[in-house]
C-alpha cells in the first residue's frame, strides 16, 4: 500500500488521498519506482498546490524528470 495524501515523508501538500495515489500510480505505470514516483509527486504538488489535477501533477512530474537529466 502506498502512503497517501503526500504524507509519506512527513510533508503535507494538501492533496486528496485519491489525487496523490492516482498520480503516484500513473508514474509507476510509466516505469517509475515507488519512491521516485512519490518524491516526484511531492515536489510538483508543493509547487502546483492542492488545486492541481492528477493530469497536471503527472505532466509536471514528467517534465521535472526530463529537465533533471
C-alpha positions as CSV (number, residue, x, y, z in Angstrom):
1,X,0.0,0.0,0.0
2,X,1.3,3.5,-0.9
3,X,1.4,6.3,1.6
4,X,-1.4,8.8,0.8
5,X,-2.0,12.4,0.9
6,X,1.6,13.4,0.5
7,X,2.5,12.3,4.0
8,X,5.0,9.5,3.0
9,X,7.9,11.8,4.0
10,X,6.0,13.8,6.6
11,X,5.3,16.6,4.1
12,X,1.6,17.5,3.6
13,X,0.9,19.3,0.4
14,X,-2.9,19.4,0.7
15,X,-3.7,16.9,-2.0
16,X,-6.6,14.5,-1.5
17,X,-5.6,10.9,-1.0
18,X,-7.1,9.9,-4.3
19,X,-5.1,12.6,-6.3
20,X,-1.9,11.6,-4.6
21,X,-2.4,7.9,-5.2
22,X,-3.6,8.3,-8.7
23,X,-0.6,10.5,-9.7
24,X,1.9,8.1,-8.0
25,X,0.3,5.1,-9.6
26,X,0.3,6.7,-13.0
27,X,4.0,7.4,-12.8
28,X,4.7,3.9,-11.6
29,X,2.8,2.6,-14.6
30,X,5.2,4.6,-16.7
31,X,8.2,2.9,-15.1
32,X,9.0,5.0,-12.0
33,X,9.9,3.1,-8.9
34,X,7.5,3.7,-6.0
35,X,9.9,6.0,-4.1
36,X,10.8,8.0,-7.2
37,X,7.1,8.5,-8.1
38,X,6.3,9.6,-4.6
39,X,9.1,12.1,-4.5
40,X,8.2,13.5,-7.9
41,X,4.6,14.0,-6.9
42,X,5.6,15.5,-3.6
43,X,7.9,18.0,-5.4
44,X,5.5,19.1,-8.0
45,X,2.5,19.2,-5.7
46,X,4.3,21.6,-3.5
47,X,4.7,23.9,-6.5
48,X,1.3,23.4,-8.0
49,X,-0.8,23.5,-4.8
50,X,-3.8,21.5,-3.7
51,X,-6.0,22.6,-6.7
52,X,-3.8,20.7,-9.2
53,X,-5.4,17.9,-11.1
54,X,-3.9,14.4,-11.4
55,X,-3.1,15.1,-15.0
56,X,-1.3,18.3,-14.1
57,X,0.7,16.5,-11.4
58,X,1.8,13.7,-13.7
59,X,2.6,16.1,-16.5
60,X,4.7,18.3,-14.2
61,X,6.5,15.3,-12.7
62,X,7.4,14.0,-16.2
63,X,8.7,17.5,-17.2
64,X,10.7,17.7,-13.9
65,X,12.3,14.3,-14.6
66,X,13.2,15.3,-18.2
67,X,14.7,18.6,-17.2
68,X,16.7,16.9,-14.4
69,X,18.6,14.7,-16.9
